Amino acid sequence: MLNRYPDQTRSRRGFALVGAIFLAFGLFMVLVGSGIGAFIGALFGFVLLLPSALCGEASFRKFEKILSKIALFGSLS
């Protein structure tokens, strides 16, 4: 699933990993009882995980460009 486009494999895996970490954080926040923390974790998790799994080559490239424009510390790719 993440290896469909060889030139994007590393960034897709990286985004999926960070998205899974955010989802785990959101699950932990649910267990702790923090609704806002769970919402933030799930939101960031799905925003990073779903495009890396579902988008085609061109749309994932656009997604990377959008993230790199809003990144605080430079390019993400």
Secondary structure, 3 states (H helix, E strand, C coil): CCCCCHHHHHHHHHHHHHHHHHHHHHHHHHHHCCHHHHHHHHHHHHHHHHHHHHCCHHHHHHHHHHHHHHCCCCCCC
